[in-house]
Amino acid sequence: MFRLAHLSDIHLGPLPDVTVRQLASKRITGYVNWQRNRKNVLDDAVLNALTKDINAIHPSHIALTGDMVNLALDAEIEVARLWLQEFGGSEAVSLVPGNHDAYVPGAFDKICVSWGKYMAGDGEKGPLSRKSFPYLRVRENVAFIGATSARASAPFMASGYFREDQAERMAVLLERARERGLFRVVMIHHPPVHGAAPAHKRLFGIARFQRTIKEHGAELVLHGHTHLSTVHWIEGPNGRVPVVGVAAAGESIGEGKPLSQYNLFDIEGEPGRWSIRMTRRGLSRNTRTISEQSNFMLSGTNGNNAGQPVKVQPKSTLSV
């Protein structure tokens, strides 16, 4: 059995000191949003407890679907690099960037340098760039295909982009992984589903992404961005493919959003007969502990009897 942990939208805080010059950009809107909203709902203690809970479970691999930082300041990028090390190194973690990681022009290049070993495909050498995505990493019998939707956008916008060049490369990687009989996990920050995010936060290229999956297949798609715990379905060549989102990792209050969570996927089987059990673990509002919240079967890619909750008892808890 391969056990995959999925978390997203870390938004590491608190913000470092910010100069007036640094705020002379889109960062001013993000800074105001942090001061008015996010600093009140994102809690480092919750994130630390979630991190410890993941490490105690010892997953086979960890998938991170972006928004490690808030304003893409140099100091934030360095803190995120150090935080990533808590999971044991780049062999244990695969990362794709989010819109906050590429918040302003030039930030994407900086994260490629700082976090590059977590976003490099197997055997890839040399500096990373936007053309390095999607990447392919193989761990046991699971292929991780990491696409990027992250791009600096205008103030008050948080859009993502999936363009034709990425679609062409992703098609090649999906076929390569299929030929090897691998379970294929596609990672992207913005949800590739119509209506899953407001217009100013949407992914441009949803139809292109879905067409690529419909033609070439995948077993699981993971995303972040919405700070919501969701399961959608899109068409694959042999049935439906689950598209799974997750709550923000540090969410402590949950004003209209679910509290801090991460997903666990237990993957078993072989091509055409994959079995996926999904467990959500997260912060309990009443007990302030990290515990098992729900348990679902995502029965391969055909969607039959999939997504039906199974009653569970929390197997362990970790106090915040």
C-alpha positions in Angstrom: 0.0 0.0 0.0 1.2 3.5 -0.9 0.1 6.2 1.6 0.0 9.7 0.2 -0.5 12.9 2.3 -1.8 16.0 0.6 -1.8 19.5 2.1 -2.0 23.0 0.6 -2.2 26.7 1.2 0.3 26.8 4.0 0.6 30.7 4.0 3.5 30.6 6.5 3.4 33.5 9.0 3.8 35.8 10.5 4.8 38.3 7.9 8.4 39.6 8.1 9.1 43.3 8.2 8.0 44.9 4.9 9.6 48.1 3.5 7.6 50.8 1.7 9.5 49.9 -1.5 8.4 46.3 -1.3 4.8 47.4 -0.9 5.0 49.6 -4.0 3.4 46.8 -6.0 0.5 44.3 -5.8 1.9 43.4 -2.4 0.1 46.3 -0.8 -3.3 44.5 -1.3 -1.9 41.3 0.1 -0.4 43.1 3.0 -3.8 44.7 3.9 -5.5 41.4 3.5 -3.0 39.8 5.9 -3.4 42.5 8.5 -7.2 42.6 8.3 -8.0 38.9 7.8 -5.4 36.2 7.4 -3.3 36.9 10.5 -6.4 36.3 12.6 -7.3 32.9 11.1 -4.0 31.3 10.2 -2.2 29.9 13.3 1.3 28.6 13.4 0.5 26.4 16.3 -2.2 24.6 14.2 0.2 24.2 11.3 2.9 22.8 13.7 0.4 20.3 15.1 -0.6 19.2 11.6 3.0 18.8 10.6 3.7 16.6 13.6 0.6 14.5 12.9 1.7 13.9 9.3 5.2 12.9 10.4 3.8 10.6 13.1 1.8 8.7 10.4 4.9 8.3 8.2 3.3 8.6 4.7 5.0 7.2 1.7 5.1 10.6 0.1 3.8 14.2 0.6 2.1 16.3 -2.0 2.0 20.1 -1.5 -0.2 22.1 -3.9 1.1 25.6 -3.4 0.7 28.9 -1.6 3.6 28.3 0.8 3.9 32.1 1.4 1.9 35.2 1.3 3.6 38.1 -0.5 6.6 36.2 -2.0 9.1 38.2 0.0 12.7 36.9 0.1 12.5 36.3 3.8 9.2 34.3 3.4 10.7 32.2 0.6 13.6 31.3 2.9 11.4 30.4 5.8 9.4 28.1 3.5 12.5 26.4 2.4 13.4 25.7 6.0 9.9 24.5 6.8 10.0 22.0 3.9 12.9 20.3 5.6 10.7 19.2 8.4 9.3 16.5 6.2 12.7 14.9 5.5 13.9 16.3 2.2 13.0 16.5 -1.4 12.8 12.8 -1.9 9.8 12.8 0.5 7.9 15.8 -0.9 6.6 16.9 -4.3 5.6 20.6 -4.6 3.8 22.7 -7.1 3.6 26.5 -6.6 0.6 28.6 -6.0 -0.4 32.2 -7.0 1.0 33.6 -3.7 4.3 32.0 -4.4 4.5 33.9 -7.7 2.8 37.0 -6.3 4.9 39.6 -8.1 7.1 39.5 -11.3 10.4 37.7 -10.5 9.1 35.7 -7.6 8.6 32.5 -9.6 12.3 32.5 -10.6 13.3 32.9 -6.9 11.2 30.0 -5.7 12.6 27.8 -8.5 16.0 28.5 -7.0 15.0 28.1 -3.4 12.6 25.2 -3.6 13.8 23.7 -6.9 14.7 20.3 -5.5 11.1 19.7 -4.5 9.9 20.6 -8.0 12.4 18.9 -10.2 11.5 15.9 -12.2 13.5 12.7 -11.7 16.9 13.0 -13.4 16.4 16.7 -14.2 19.6 18.7 -14.1 20.2 22.4 -14.3 18.2 25.4 -13.1 14.4 25.2 -13.1 12.1 27.5 -15.1 8.5 27.6 -16.1 9.4 25.3 -18.9 10.3 22.6 -16.3 6.6 22.1 -15.7 4.9 19.7 -15.7 7.6 17.5 -14.0 7.5 13.7 -13.5 8.6 12.0 -10.3 8.1 8.3 -9.6 7.9 6.9 -6.1 7.3 3.1 -5.9 4.4 2.5 -8.2 3.0 6.1 -8.2 3.8 8.8 -10.7 3.6 12.5 -9.6 3.0 14.9 -12.4 3.4 18.5 -11.2 1.9 21.3 -13.3 2.1 25.0 -12.5 -0.8 27.4 -12.7 1.1 30.1 -10.7 1.7 33.4 -12.4 1.9 37.0 -11.2 -1.5 38.6 -11.7 -3.0 42.1 -11.4 -4.1 43.6 -8.0 -7.3 42.0 -6.7 -6.8 39.0 -9.0 -5.7 35.5 -8.1 -6.0 33.8 -11.4 -4.1 30.8 -12.7 -3.1 29.6 -16.1 -2.8 26.3 -17.8 -1.6 26.9 -21.4 -1.2 24.7 -24.4 2.6 24.1 -24.0 2.0 22.6 -20.5 -0.9 20.5 -21.9 1.3 19.0 -24.6 4.1 18.1 -22.1 1.6 16.7 -19.6 0.1 14.5 -22.3 3.5 13.0 -22.9 4.2 12.4 -19.2 0.7 10.8 -18.6 1.3 8.4 -21.5 4.8 7.6 -20.3 3.5 6.8 -16.8 0.6 4.8 -18.2 2.9 2.6 -20.2 4.9 1.8 -17.1 1.7 0.7 -15.3 1.9 3.6 -12.7 -0.8 5.2 -10.6 -0.9 8.8 -11.9 -1.3 11.8 -9.5 -1.6 15.2 -11.2 -0.9 18.2 -9.0 -1.9 21.8 -9.7 -2.7 24.7 -7.5 -5.9 26.1 -9.0 -8.9 23.8 -9.2 -9.3 22.5 -12.8 -13.1 22.5 -12.5 -15.7 25.0 -13.7 -17.3 27.0 -10.9 -15.0 25.7 -8.2 -13.5 29.2 -7.6 -14.8 32.7 -8.1 -14.2 34.4 -11.4 -11.3 36.5 -10.1 -9.6 33.4 -8.7 -10.3 31.0 -11.5 -8.0 28.9 -13.7 -7.7 29.9 -17.3 -7.4 26.7 -19.3 -9.8 24.5 -17.5 -11.2 23.0 -20.7 -7.7 22.4 -21.9 -6.7 20.6 -18.7 -9.9 18.5 -18.7 -9.4 17.6 -22.4 -5.8 16.4 -21.6 -7.1 14.1 -18.8 -10.0 12.9 -20.9 -7.7 11.9 -23.7 -4.7 10.5 -21.7 -6.1 9.6 -18.3 -5.1 10.0 -14.7 -6.1 8.3 -11.5 -6.2 11.3 -9.1 -6.0 15.1 -9.4 -5.0 17.2 -6.4 -5.3 21.0 -6.0 -5.5 23.7 -3.4 -6.4 27.4 -3.7 -10.0 27.4 -2.5 -9.3 26.6 1.1 -12.2 24.1 0.9 -12.4 20.3 1.4 -14.0 19.2 -1.9 -14.3 16.3 -4.3 -15.2 16.9 -7.9 -15.1 14.5 -10.9 -13.9 15.0 -14.4 -14.0 12.6 -17.4 -11.2 10.3 -18.2 -10.8 7.8 -21.1 -12.3 5.0 -19.1 -14.5 6.8 -16.5 -14.5 9.6 -14.0 -11.3 10.9 -12.3 -11.5 12.4 -8.8 -10.4 16.0 -8.3 -9.7 16.6 -4.7 -9.2 19.9 -2.8 -8.2 20.5 0.8 -8.6 23.1 3.5 -5.8 25.6 4.2 -3.3 23.9 6.4 -3.1 26.6 9.1 -6.8 27.6 9.3 -7.7 27.9 13.0 -11.0 29.8 13.1 -12.9 28.8 10.0 -15.0 31.9 9.3 -16.9 30.4 6.4 -14.0 28.0 5.7 -13.3 24.5 7.1 -10.6 24.2 9.7 -7.1 23.0 9.1 -7.0 19.7 7.3 -4.9 17.4 5.2 -5.8 14.4 3.1 -4.5 10.9 3.3 -4.8 8.5 0.3 -4.2 4.8 0.7 -3.5 3.5 -2.8 -3.5 -0.2 -3.7 -4.0 -2.4 -6.8 -2.8 -2.4 -10.3 -3.7 -0.7 -13.7 -7.5 -1.0 -14.2 -8.0 -2.1 -10.6 -6.8 0.7 -8.5 -8.3 1.3 -5.0 -8.2 4.6 -3.3 -9.3 5.2 0.3 -9.3 8.9 1.3 -9.1 10.0 4.9 -9.4 13.6 6.0 -7.5 14.5 9.2 -7.7 17.9 10.7 -8.5 20.3 13.6 -11.5 19.5 15.7 -13.5 22.7 16.6 -14.6 21.3 19.9 -11.5 19.5 21.2 -8.8 21.5 19.5 -7.0 18.3 18.5 -5.9 16.9 15.2 -8.0 13.8 14.5 -9.6 11.8 11.8 -12.6 13.7 10.4 -14.0 11.5 7.7 -13.2 8.4 5.6 -14.1 7.9 1.9 -13.6 5.3 -0.8 -12.6 6.8 -4.2 -13.0 3.5 -6.1 -10.5 3.9 -8.9 -11.5 6.1 -11.8 -15.0 4.8 -12.6 -16.8 6.6 -9.8 -19.0 3.7 -8.9 -20.0 3.9 -5.2 -17.2 6.4 -4.8 -17.2 9.3 -2.4 -19.5 7.7 0.0 -18.6 8.5 3.6 -17.7 5.7 6.0 -18.3 6.1 9.7 -15.0 6.1 11.6 -13.6 6.6 15.0 -10.6 8.8 15.4 -7.5 6.6 15.5 -5.3 9.2 17.2 -5.3 12.8 18.2 -2.8 15.5 18.7 -3.5 18.6 20.8 -3.0 22.1 19.5 
